[in-house]
């Protein structure tokens, strides 16, 4: 009996990749010796669309879909450009890639940390993060060579030379998996730091200055263990970089304690991937210098946590307001932000008060996240915690629910 391996990739439901593959069939050329080429610009448009049609939720972060889908299509062109053949080749390539050996990588970057940050080495997720005075020479030389080739677009927007230098040690089966893992783990840690160090509100300030106090430097370079660049001349840069002053800490030891508590709790949580995603999306939202964009992204982050897999438009306001004694007041604050978010998404309307909305959403994100972290022993999952937030708020209604549950116990002989 042959056991079929569970596919890593599938096509998303309700989409029709065959329509695009039929178009590719019209522009493909395969020579007698098996060389494949595509005529015209349609190929690039189609490849991007096919990539978006692939369901990736079960895929490892070590896999880089753009490269895999391109290779799968090229191989299928020699056989048959139908959706089944492309999917079979895509999964075969993915399995072959996952069978390769894990390698050590280093990501060099910088952060607007206090230069006197009290801890220099620590583990977050699958990465080791080291704060260093200077990058090791073998990495620095390669980094300098990479960045010397950067264009004016990535060089502009101010300096980050005063930032703290950071080396992230990680392991992966691919360079793309390494950079994704390293930046995600770094942003998990950075996000927790920002929860405790970001200002709660800003009465007077620059409306186009990001909310986050601890921000990434302009450039990130990826290196192999021997110092060489992991992907030829490729480096990463922050397109919306805005320089920040080095953050100031009022109580470094308390910050370390809170950060360790949050990260350790997330690590132990059943839904650690969801909580990690929430923190990463939170911190990346408040990196935005366009506050209208920041609000839309941060609201989407709250949706990911508080209404996972639901199409319940008023659940966020109802559930988060449950955490407060003045729940009607907080529900209205959240509702007015939701109205703004909807007007921004659907009609492109912007608001000069967007930064105030971003600060308000940051506050609600913190309270919701704190609830998840502190109630880890009370609820088995985030979904169970969210269900609790749907409980009635009024004393008499709570008593009514208790009486109903007692009746249910009595009916089933459990009393």
N, C-alpha and C positions, 0 to 999 in steps of 0.2 A: 504494500500500500504506500503510495506517495503522498507526503504531506506538503501541501502548498504553503510557501512562506506568506505571511500576512503582508499585503502591499504597504509600502511606506507612503506612497503617493496615490491619490485617486483624483478623478476629475470632480470638480464641484458640481453639485446638483443644479439642475435647471439651466446649465450652460451647454453650449453646443460647439466643442472644439473642432468637430469634423468640418464645420463650415469654413474655419480658418485653414485647416489642413488641405481642404480642396483647393483653396486659393493658392497655397504653397505649391501644390502639385502642378499648377499652371506655369509657375516661374522657376521650377527646379531643373537643373541640368546635371546628369550623371554621366561621366565619361566611361569609356570601356575599362579603364584601370581602376574605376571605383571612386574617382574624385567627385565631390559634390559641390555645386555652386548654385546660387540663387540670383536671378536677374531682377534688378530694380530695387527700389527702396521699401517695397511692401514687406520684405522679409523681416526687417527690424521691428516694424509695427506689429506684425503677426507674432513674432517671438515674445514680445513684451505682453501681448494679450494672452497668449497661451500660458505664460508663467503665472498670470493672475488667475487663470482657470484651474490651477492645480491646488488641491487641498493640502495644506502643509502642517496641520495641527499635530500629526503623529510623527513628524520628521525631526531628526536630530539636528541640533544647531551646527554640527560638523559639516552638514551638507550645504552646498551653495547652489541653490536652484537655478539661477540664470545660466551658469555654466553647464549644469546637467541637462536642462531642457534643450539647450542649443545642440549639445552632443547627441541627445536622444533623437531629435528631429533629423540631424544629419545622417545618423545611422539608419533611421527608418526610411529616409529617402532612397536608400539602396535596396530596400525591401518593399515596403508599402506604407504610404503616408496616410494611415488611418489611425483613429484615436486609440484603438487597442494596441497596435504595434508601438506607437509612441510611448504609451504608458508602460508597456512591458520593458522597453529599452530604458525608460527613465528609472524604473524600479531596479533593473539589473545594474545600471550604472551606480545607483545609490548604494546598493548592497555591496558592490565591489569596492566602493570608496570607504564604506564603514568597516571593511575588512582590513584596511591598511593600518599601519602602525601609528600609535599616538606619538606626537612630537612635542618637545618643549619650545615655547615661544616667550618672547618678552615684548610688552607694549610700553613704549616710552611716551609720556605725556606730561601735563602739568596741571595744577589746580591753584585757585586763589585761596589756599589754606593759610592760616597764620604760620609764619616761618618758625614759630616756637611750638608747633603742635606737639603734644606730649608723647604720642606713640608713633614710632617710626616703622614698625613691621607688624602686620596682622593678616589674618585670613578672612576672606569674605567669599561666600559661595565656593567656587572651585578655583579661586585665584589667591595668590599671595600678593599683597600690596606693600610696597616699600617706598617710604618717603626718603629721598636721598639729597645730599648736598650738591653732588654733581653726578651726571650719568656716567656709568663705566665707559672707559675710553673706547673699547672695541665697538660699543653701541653708538657712542657719540659721533665717531667718525662717519659711520654709515648714515646716521641721522642727518648730519650736516650735509652730506652728499645728496641725500634725497631732497632736503628742503632747499638746497641751492637751485633746484630745478623748478621750484614752485613759481606759479605765474603771479601777476600783479593782483588778481582777484583774491587769491588766498593770502597774499602778503599784507593786504590792507587792513584797515579798521583798528589800528592801535597796537600797542605792545603788550606782551605777557611775560617779559623778561624777569619781572619781580615775582612771578608765581613760584610755588614750591614744585620741585621736580619729583615725578612719580614714575616708578617702574612696576608694572604689573606682570607677575610671573604666572603663566597659565599653560595648560596642555590641551592639545586638540589633534584631530586627524586631518585638519586642513587649516591653512592660514585664515580663511574667512571665518571658520568656526572659532579660531583663537581670538580674533579681534572682536567678534560679537560677544563672546564670553567675557573677555577682559573688560570691555566697556560697560556691559550689563552689570557685572559684579562691582565695578568702580562706581557706577551710578546708583547701585543699591546702597552702598556705604555713603556716598555723597548725598543721596536723597535723605537718609536718616539724619545726617549732619545738618542739612538745610531745614528739616522739620524743627530743629531746636535752635538754629542760629538765624534764620530769616526774620526780618522785621515783621511784626504783626499787622502793621498799617503804616502808611506814609502820607502825612498831611501835606508836606511840601517836598517836591522832588521831580526828577525827570520821568515823564510818563513813558518814555521809550527805553528806560533802563530796566533790565530784567529784575525780577523779584529776588532770585537766588543770590545769596551772598557768596557761596562757594561754587565757582563755575570752572568749566574745563578750559584749558589753554587752547591756542589756535591750532596746534598740530598734534597728531598721533602717528607714531611710526611703529611698524611691526617688524620684529627681528627674530631670526633663528638663534639657537643657543650660542653659536659661535660669533654672533654679532651681525652677520650678514642680513641684508634686507630680505624679508620673507617672500615678497612679491615684486621682484625686480625694482622698478622705479615707482611703485605705488605707495602713496601715503594718504592719510585722512586729514581733513581740516574742518573747522567749524565755520560754515558759510555765514552765519549770523553773529559772529564773534563780536562781543562788546567787552572791553577790558574792565576788570573789577579790581578794587583795592583788596589787599589781603584781609581776609576776615579777622575779626577780633573776638576773642573768647573771654567771657566774664568769669566762667567757672569751668576750666578745662577738665578737671577730674569728674565733675558731675556730668559733663557732656560725654566723656568716655563711658561712664557707668550706664547712662541712658542708651547710648549707641550700642553697646554690647548687649544690653537687655533686649532691645528691639531686634537686632540681627540674630541673636540666639533663639528668640521666640519664633521668628520667621522660619529659621532652619528646622525647628522641631514641629512646625505646624503641618497638618495634613495638606493644606492648600498653600504650601510655601511658594509654589510657582506663581499662583495668582497674586499673593501678597507681594512677591518680588516684582512682578509686572506692574502692580499698582504703584509702588515706590518709584520704580524707574520711569514710569509715565508721568508721575507727579513732578519729579525733578526736571525732566526734559520739557514739560509744559512751561514751567516757570523760568526756563532758560530763554524763552522767547522775548524779544524786545518789542514785538507787536503784541500789546496786551489783549487785543481782541482775539488774536490767535491763541494766546495763553489760556483765556477763559474757555474757549471752545474745546481745547485739548484737555483741560483739567476737568471740565464737566464730563467729557467722555471717559476720563479715568474713573470718576465716581460711578458712572454707569457700569463700567467693567466690574467694579467691586460690589456695589449695592444692588445691582439688577442683572447679575450675570445670566445670560441666556433668556432674558425676559424682554417683552415689549410692553413695559408698564411705565407710561410717561410720568405718572405722579409718584412713583414708588420712592425715588430719591428724596424728595422733599418730606414725604411721610416718614420714611425710615430714619433719616438722619435727625429730624426734629424730635423723634422719640427719645433721643439721648439727652434732651434738655428739659428742665422743669418748665420753662416758658416755651413749650413746643409750638404753640400757635404763632408766636412771634417769629421763631426760627423757620417755621414752615413758609411764612410769607416772604422772608428774606430769600430763601432758596427758590421760591416760585418766581420772584421777580427776576432773579438771575436766569432761571430757566426760560422765561419769556424773552429776555435779551438774547440768550444763546440761540433760541429758535429763530429770532428775527435776523441774527447775524448769519446763520447757516442758510436760511431760505431766501433772504432778500439782499444779503451783503451789507446790511445796515451796521454801522459801527457806532461806538459810544465813547465819549471822552472820559467817562467814568470807569472804563474797562479795567484799569489797574486796581481800583477799589474793589471791583467785583472779583478780581484775581486774588486779592488779599482775603476777601470773605470766603471764597472757595477753599483757599489754603487752610483756613481755620476749620472749616467743616471736614476737609480731608483728614486733618490731624485728629479731630474728635472721633471720626468713624474708624480710623486706623487704630487709634488707642483702644477703642472698644474691642476690635478684633483681637488685638494683642493681649489685653488684660483678661479676656473671657475665653482663652484657649482651653481651659479645663472645663468650661461650662457647655461648650458646643463642639461637636465633632467636626464641623466644616463651616465654611463661610456661608453656604446656603442655609444651614441650620441657624446660624447667627442672624442672617437676614430675615428669616421667618419669624424669629423672636421679635425683631424690630417692627413687625406687623401687629404685635399685641395691642390690645386696647389701652388707652392712656388714662381714662377716667376711672376713679375708684369703684363706682357702682358697676361699671361694665366688666372690670377685672373680677369682681365678686361673682357676677353672673357667669363668667367663663369658668370660674372655679367650681361653682355649683353644677354646671353642665358636665364638667370632667368627673366630679364625684358621682353623678348619675351614671356616667358611662362605666365607671369602675363597678358600681353596684350591679348594673345590667349584665356585666360579664363576669360577675362573681369574684372580683379581685379584692373586695373590701374585707 
